[in-house]
Amino acid sequence: MNEAGFPILSLLTFLPLAGVVLIATLSGNAAAVARNARWIAVWTSLIVLALGIYLWIEFDPAQAGFQFVEDHPWLSGVSVDFHLGVDGISLFLVLLTVFITPIAVVSAWPITRRVKELMIAFLLLETMTVGMFCALDFVVFYVFYEGVLIPMYLIIGVWGGDKRVFAAIKFFLFTLAGSVLMLLALVWMWRNAGTTDIPTLLRTPIPPDAQMWLFVAFLASFGVKAAVWPLHTWLPDAYGEAPLPGTIMLAAVLSKMGAYGFLRFTVPMLPQASAAAEPLMFTLGVVAVIYVSLVALAQTDMKRLIAYSSVAHMGVIVIGIFTFTVEGIEGALFQMLSHGLVIAGLFICSGVLLVRGETQQLSRLGGLAAKMPVYAIFLMLFALASMGLPATSGFVGEILVIVGALKVNFWVSLLGGAGMVLGAAYMLVLLRAVLFDKIPRPELTALKDLQPVEYAMLVPLALLVLWLGIYPSSFTHIFDAPVAAMVQAHVAAIAKPVALAMVTK
């Protein structure tokens, strides 16, 4: 229970299920059912957002530990409790989820096929995602982590594009294969510690010779979700074939699940293995930043270009996490939050053209700055934030990661920073092709500028992108304490075996 005397995390997690029940009971005229399902989903997600804002207001940033803790017996015979709580690291990922969900639901407004089932899928996805970020028991975490697969698989496979079945199966198999290895790691840690309680596991030392095997298992699972190169190959297909609301949730929220797993489990629980794997993770991050950026530069489809840019930014996040410095990890966290907002804005701008019946082929677009000036402003803002322009959210996260990497390895910092240059290259290509080239087809001259529903999606995202860029400390102070504690614990864990060896000699 929290200070207010009610289980706010349980409400945040399970309130969307109340919306699911209401939508499931709808019947009658198809048009009326679809309309009511949309509004129930919107209002349910907005109420959850209000609870998330209350959670933020009541959160004490001076505490490094978990807050709003709830602990209820679940599988008492095997010492598994329904244990929830948030710290400064998980808080903003919960907030990102509850902020993006209503935007994704609104973006689904133009979809007219099986609307009732689509709204149910999105509310189920919100429950699974929020529950995963709040879980303080490894089994509970695993249940929610895997539960995300079901609604997202359906969203891609039922409402996606022409190759939706292939993309959905590929996404499902990649994620499931990695998660099986994580399940084996969970069982080993359960036997080693005698519990699946995450705070207890964080304090339970694991033999260094076992840590590397556990690290590989976690990398297989979290690396797929975070789209770490070369485990990212499911992403362009899933992003390209998913409907717009599904793409928004995949890129803005679900891709952060893997990075969160690294921060919650890999780095604090496996310190020796994480330190030993640092060169590997730096290499994977740098390859993602440089190689995938070049792949993005070669794309001719707007949506796929944005999808590859997401992989490149996740490479920056991986570099930041494995610097094991306060600046690097805070930069990774800030970049996770920024990327969620920016990538959602970019995909919505892409979806604006699809709603108007337009192609995503860059060669068939052009001159929209003159015909859709407000649209052009939003697209430019999100593209500039993706490049890391100062006064936008993208700059703060990337510069912190570069500073953190510089403390560890100059070349990693230099090569990781190259992502800003390459990001500018492919985003400028995007802007030129969509906004400033000559109009290639007369149909483009008839396009209308943004509609009210599109303002409702883009304005909140744009305001937050600017707020994070201009006043970043209003967000970073929330995770200062847990990040500092994590870094100190990692340094102490690495130094302890060395100290014991010196005493032995």
N, C-alpha and C positions, 0 to 999 in steps of 0.2 A: 504494500500500500504506500501511497505517496503522502506528502505533507497535507494534501487537501482531504485525505481520508477516503479516497475512492480509487479503484484500480484503473488508472488512466491508460496504462499500456495495454491492458486487456481490452479496454474500450477502443483504443486506436486500432488494435489488431482485428477485433471481431465485429466491430460496428458495420463494416461493409457487408458482412453476412446477413445483417438485418435487411439491407437493401436487396440482397440476392433473394431472400424469402419473399419480400414484397413484389419484386419483379416476377418471380416464379408463379405467383398467384394470379397474375394478370391474364385476362381472357376477354374474348369478344372480337370486335372489329380490329382487323390487322393494323390499320393506320393508327387507331387510338392506342392499341397495345404498344406499338413502336414509340409513339409520342410519350406515353406515360413511363415506359421503360427508360427512355433517355432522361427524363426529368428526375425520376427516382435516383438514377445513377449519379446525376450531377449533384443533386442536393445531398445525397449520402456522402459523396466524396468531399463536398464543401464542409459538411459538419465534421468529418474526420480532419480536414485541414484546420478548422477552428480549434479542435482539440490539440493538434500538433503545435499551433501557435501558442496555446496555453502552456503546453509542455516546455516550449522554449522560454517563455516568460518566467516560469517557476524554476527553471534549471539553475543550479548554482555552479558557475564556471570555476570557482576557486577549488572545488573538489575534483580530485583526479579519479576517484572511484565511481562505481555505478550508483545511480540514483533512481528513484521511483521503483524500487525493487519490489517484485511480487514473487512469492514462492509458494506454490500449491502442490500437494502430493498428486502424483500422476501414476507412475509405475513404481509404487513403493517397494515391491518385492525385489527390484533390481536397482534401487537407489536412483531412479530417474524422476525428477520433479519438473513441473511446468514452471520454470524459473525465468522471469523477465526482468530487464533492467536496461538502462542506457547510460553511457558516459559521453564525454564531449566528442568522441569519434563517431559513435553510432547515432547521436542525436541528429546531426545534420543530414545523415543519409535517410533517417526516418522523415525528416522535414522535406527533403528533396522528393521522396516518394509521394507524400500526401499533397505536395504542391503540384507535381507533374500529373498525377492521376486525373484530377478534374479537367486539366487542359487536354489530356488524351481523350477523355470521354467526349468533350465538346468537339474535338477534331473528328470524331466518329459520326457526327451529325449527318453528313451527306450519305453515309452508308444506309441502304434501305433493305438489304437482305438479312433476314433473321436477326433483327435488331435486338429482340428480347434476349436471345442467347448471347449476343455480343456484349451487352451490358453486364450480364451475369459473369461472363468471363473476365471482364475488367475489374469488377469488384472482388472476385476471387483472387485475381492477381495482386490486388492491393493488400488483401489480407495476408497472403503468403509472403509478400515482400516485407511488409512492416513487421510481421512476426519473426522473420529471419533476422532482421536488424536488431530486434529487441531480445532475442533469445539468449539466455545465460545458461542453458544446458545444451550440450553437444547433440544429444538425440533430438531435442526440440528444434535446434538449428537445422539439423539434417532433414527433418520432416518438412519444414517450411522451404528449405533450399531446394529440395526435390519437388515439392508441391508447385513451385513456380512453373515447372516444365509443362504441367497439364494445361492450364489456361493459355499459356503462350503458344504451345503446340497447336491448339485449336484455333487461336486467333490467326496464326500464319496459314494453317492448312485449310481453313474454311473460308476466310475472308481475304486471302492473299491474291497475288497475281497469277499469271498463266502457269508458272512453275512452282506454285505454292506447296504442292505435296512434296516435291523433291526437297525444297528448302526447309519445310517443317520436319521431315524425317532426318535430314542432315543435322539440323539444330538439335533435335531430340537425341540422336545417337551420340553426337560429340559430347553433349553435356552428361548424358547417362554413363558413358564409358569412363569419363573422369571421375564421376561421383562414386562409382563402384570402388575405385581405389581409395577414395576418401573414406568410404564406409569401412574398409579393411583397417585403415589408420585409426578410425574411431574405435573400433573393437580392440585394437592393441592398446590404445591409450586408456580405454575403459578397464582392461585387465591390469594395466600397470598401476593406475591410480586408485582403482576400486570405485570410481565415480565418474559421471559424465558432467558434473558441475563445472562450468567454464572458469569461474574465479578460483576454484580449487585446482583445476588443471594448470592454470597460469602460475600457481605456486609449486607445482609438483615437478621436480627435476626429471629429465628424460636422459638416459645414457647417450653419450655422443655417438656411439656406433649405431644406435637405432634411429637417431635423428635424421640421418640422410635418407633412409628409406621412407620415413614419414614425410620428409620434405618433397620427395618425388611424387608421393601420393597426393599431397596437397597441391603441388604444381600442376599435376594432371587435371585436377578438378577446378581450382581457382583460375588456372591459366586459361582454360577454355572460356569460362565466364568473362574474364577480363580481356579476352581476345589477344592474349600474348602471342606474338609471332613465335613459332609457326602454327600455333593452335587456333589461329584466327580464321581459317578458311571457310568456316560455316557462316561467318558474319556478313560478307557481301551478298550472299544468296538470301540469307534471312532478312537483312535490311531491305534488299531490293524487292523481294516478293511480298513481304508483310504489308498489310494495309497501313496507312499513315499512323493511326493511333497505336498500332502494334510496334511500328518502327520507333515511335517516340518513346514508348516504355522500354523497349530493348536498348536503345542507345543512351537514354538519359538515366535510367535507373538500373536495369538488370546488368549492364556491363560493370556497374560499381560493386556488384556482389562479389566478384572475384577479387578485386582490390581490397575490399573489406575483409575477405577471408585471409588474405596475406597479413593484414594488420592485426586481426583479432587472434589468429592461430599461428601462422607460420613464423613471423618475426618474434613474438614474445615466448612461444612455447618451444621453438626449435632454434635457439640463438646460435649454437655452434654450427649447425647445418646451414642456417641462413647466412652466416658470415662466410662459410666455405663456398657457398653458391653465389656470393656477391658478383664475382667476375662473369659467371654465366648469366645472371639476371641483367647485369649491365649490358652484356652483349645482345641479349634478346631485346632489351629496351632500345638500344641504339639502332639495331637493325630495323625495328618497327618504325622508329622515327624517320630514318633516312630512306630505307628501301620502300616502305609502304607509302611514304610521301611521294616518291617518284612514281609509284603505281597510280596514286591519286592524280598526279599531274597528267598521266596518260589517258585518263578516263574521258569518254565522250558523253556519258550519261550523268545528269546532274545528281541524281539520288545516289548512284554508286560512288561518285566523287566524294560526296559528303560521308558516305559509309567508310571509305578508306581513310578519310581524314580522322574519323573516330578511332581507328586502330592506331594511327600515329600518335594521337593524344594519349591513348592508354599506354603507349610506350614511355611517354614522359612520366606518367604516374608510376609505372613500375620502377623507373630509375630513381625517382624520389623516395619511394618506400625503402629501397635497398641501399640507400646511402647511410641509413641508420643515424642520421643527424636530425636535430630538431627542425632545421630549415627545410631539409629535403622531405621529411614526412609531412610537415605542415603544408609545404608546397603541393605534395601529392593530394592531400585532403582538400586543399583549396581548389586544385585543378579538377578533382572529382566533382565538386559542387559546381564549379564554373562550366565544366564540360557538359554536365547534365542540362544546364540551362541553354548554353549556346547551341548544342547539337539539336535540342528540341526545337529551338527557333529556326535553325537552318532547314530541318526536315519539314516544319510547318510551311516555310516559304516555298519549299519544293512542292508540298501538297496543294498550295494555293493555285499553282498552275494546273495540277491534275484535276482539281475541282472544276476548272474552266475548260476542261477537255483538251488541254495542251500537252504536248510531248515533253519528255525529259531530255531529249537529245539536244546537246548544246549547239550543234550546227543548225538546228531549226528554231533557235531562239535568238533574241537580240532586240535592242532598242526599247526595252520595257521601261527604262528610266523615264522616258518621255511620256509613255502611255500610262504607267502605273507609278507615279512618283512616290507615294507613301509606301507602297510595297518596296520600292527601291531603297528607301531609307532604312527600313527594317532589315532587308537582306544585307545591305552594306554594314550595318551595325554588327550583326551576328558574324559576318565574314571577318570583319576587322577584329572582333573579340577572339575569333578562332586563330587569327594570326598572332595574337598576343600584343595588340596595340595598347600602349599606356592609357590609363583611365578606363579600361575595360577589365572585366574579371579575368580574362585570359592572360593578361600580362602578369598579374600578381602571382598566380600559381606557377607559371613557367619560370619567372625570375627567382622564386624561392627554391625551386628544384635545381636550377643552375648553380645557385650559391651553395646549396647543400652538396651537390656533386663536386663542386670545386674544392671543397674541404677534403674530399676523398681521392679524386682522380681528375687531373686537369683535362685529359683527353675525353673522358666521359662527359664532363661539363661542356667541352667544346662541341663534341659531336651531338650531344643531346640538344644543345642550344641551336644547332643547325636546323632543328625542326621549325624554329620560328621563321627562318629564311625560306625553307621549302614550303612551310604553311602559307607564307605570303605569296609564294609563286602560284600554288594551285588555287588559292582563293581569289587572287587577282585574275587568273584565267577564267574562273567561274563568273566573277562580276563582269568582266569584259564581254563574255559570251552571252550572258543573260540580259545585261542592262545596257551595254554601250555599243555593241556591234550594230551594223545596219540591220533594219528589220528585213528578214529574209522572205517573209510570207505576208500577204495582205491580211490574213486572218488575225494576226497579232495586233493590228491597229484597232480592233473592236473590243479588246480585253478591258474589263472593268477593274478599277482599283479595289482596295480591300473593302470587305463587307463588315458589318458590326460584329458578327461572330468571330471573324478573323482578328479584329482588333482585340476582342476579349482574350484571345490566346496569346497574341504577340506582345501586347503592351506590358502585362506583368513580367514576362520573360525579359523584355528590354530594360525595364526599370531595375530589375534585380542584377542584370549584367552590369549596368552602370553603377549601381549601389556597391556591389562587390569590388568594382574597380576603383571607385573614389574613396570608399571608407572600408577597407578590408578588415581593419582591426575589430569592427563590430561583429565579425564572424570568427576571426582567428582566435580571439580571446577565449572562445568556448572550448577549443581543443588544445590550448596551450598546456594546461596541467596534465592531461592524460598522455600527450605526446612526450612532454619532458620526462614523465615517470617511465614511459616505455623505453626511451633512449637510455636513461640511467640504468634501468633493469637490464637492458641488453649489454651495455658496457660492463656492468658488474658480472653478468653471466659469462661473458667472454674472458674477463680477467681472472675469474675464480679458478678455472683449471690451470692457468699459468701459475697462479700463486701457489696452488697445491703442489705443482711440479717442482717449484723452487724450494718449498719446504721439504719435500721428499729428498731432494738432492742434499 
